Structures are given as structure tokens and as C-alpha cells.
């Protein structure tokens, strides 16, 4: 029995895994003629100035937010132009907080998401060991279907080639 998804969420964080998740979300959205929500969660606890462990001030946080809003807006425009999505078919969102909690406890129920697509990992092994991955948390706690987009060697090689061009 085929399931038709109406509202798909992909969480992106700038990692190669989230790029693969976005590509997968594009394909799934097209196949289901669904609505795609692209979410970027900014975790202020993990943001620091220049890697020095210094907390960010309000102006720096505002700058980070503006840069991310511009990136997401340009990404949305690119998807509409290059993939033929209707403008009302894609929304981009920025939220602040812990990505694990924002995705499953706030965003998913608020927007009635019926599928979440996440990248397999954006963290090192040690960081996953200590804090756990966002993908693992979403898989365990989401109240809808979750698709983990795995990064294959071919996908990663293609992404690296795109980045160089």
C-alpha cells in the first residue's frame, strides 16, 4: 500500500549529510506532489565566536540569523527555478534551540508534518557518542514517518565535485 505524503520536513545544518537529505526531500516531494518545509535550527549553545568559546552578543546572533535567512531564501528560489516547484510548495524556516527538540516537539506538530527527512549524521563519532545524533533522536521520538538519507560514497563524491565548481 502506497502512502502519499502531503507535508515533508527536511532539517538542514550545512553538513554533507543534510545536503543528501535535501536532495532526497526534493525527490520525495516531487513524487508525492507534496509541500516541502526546509528547517534550519540554530543552536545558540553550540555557536561561539571564532571557536574560542566566547558567547555571542545580540548583534552577532542577529548577523548569523540574517545570513541564514538569506541563504534559505536563495535556496528556496533556486529550488523553484531549477526543480519546477510552485512558490507555494516550499517554505523555509529558521528556529532557535536544540535541533532534537525543535524538530520533533515544536515544528512537526505545529505544521502537521507527515514525513521528516534527516541526514545520517553531521557530527563526528566522538560528538555523537557524547550527545547523540539529531537523526537518532528524531527516529526514536517523531510522531510521523522518518526517512534517513544515507550518504553513499557516490553521493559524497558528487557533492565534493559540486563544491569545487
N, C-alpha and C positions, 0 to 999 in steps of 0.2 A: 504494500500500500504506500503510495507516494504522499509525502507531506508537502504542502505548499506553505512556504514561509512568507509572511507579509511584512514583517519588520525585523531587519537584521542589524545587529550592532557589531562593529569591529573596533576594538580598542588598539590604538597605535601609540608607540612610545619612541619611535625613531630607530629602533633596532632592526636588524635584518629580518628577524622573525616576524616583526609586526608588518614589514613590507610584504612578506609572503602572505600573511593573514589578510592584508588589504587586497592583494591580487585574488585570493580565494574568495573574499567577500564580494568583489566585483563580479566574479563568475556566478556565484550563488544568487546574487541579487538579480542578475540578468536572467538566469534560468527560471527564477520564480516571479519575475516582474514585480519585485518587492521594493520596499523603501529601505534605504541604507542610511544608518546613523554612524558617523565616524566620531569617535570619542578620544580625546587626549586628556589624560588625568595628570595634573601637575601636583606632585607630592612635595610640599614645601619642606618636609623633614629631610628629604634626600637632596634638595637643592642647596648648594653652598657656593660661595663666591670664590671662583678660581681654584676650587679643590682645596682650599686652605681651612675648611671647617668653620668659616666665619658666616654667621647668619646674614641673610639678605635683608635689606631695608625695603620699605614700601615702594620706593622708586624703582629699585631693581626688580622687584616682583612684578610691578606694572609693566616694565620693559619686556620681561620674559613673557608675560601674558599677551602683550601686543604682538610680539614676534610669532608666538604660536597661533594667534588669531589670523595673522596674515598668511602664515604657512597653510593653515587649514582652508582658508578662503581660496587661495591659489590652487590647492589640491582639489577642492570641490569644482572649481572652474575647469581644471584640466580633465577631470573625470567626465564632466558634462560634454566637453568638446571632443575628447578622444574616444570615449566609450558610448556616446549617444544617449546618456541618461537625460531624462527630463529634469529641469531645475527643481521641481517639487519632489523628486525622487531621492534626493540626497540632502542630508543636513549634517553640519559639523558642530561639534560641541567641545567646550573646554570646561573642565571641572577641577576644583582643588580638593586634595585629600588623599587618602590611601587608596590606590587603584583597586585593590582587592575589594574594599568595602563600597567604593563609589560604583563600580560596575554592577555588582550583584544586589546590593541593598538599596541603592538610590536610583541609578539610571534604569536598570532593567524593569522594575515595576512601574516607574514613572512614565516610561514611554511604551509600555506593553510589548517589550521585545520578545519575539518567539524563537530567535536564534542568536547566539553570541559566537563570534569567531575571534579566536585569540592565536597569537604566535606561540610556538612551542616554548620559547624562552628568550628573555632579553638580558638575563643575568648570568654571571659566572657560576660555576659549580659551587664555590665556597659561599657566595651570597645566597644562592638557592637553599643551600644546606642550613644556613643560619636563619633566614627569614621566610623561606618557602617562596615558590614562584606564584605570580599572579594567575597564570594559566591553571596551576594545580588547585588554587583556591576557587577559581571560577567553576572549574569542573565539579568540584565537591559540593558547592553551595548554590549554584544557579538554579532557578526555578523554571528554566527553559532548556532547550537543546543547546549544546555547546559543541562547536567544531574546532579542533586544534589543527591549525595549518602547520604541518611539519616542514622544516627546512631541509630539502634534499641537497645533495652536492650540486646537482644541475641548477636548481633554483638559486643557490648561493652564488655559483659561478656567474649566472646571468645577471644577478643583482650587482655583483662586483664590477662586471663589464659595463653595465649601465652607469654606475657611479663614476667610472673613469672617463666616460664620454662626455 
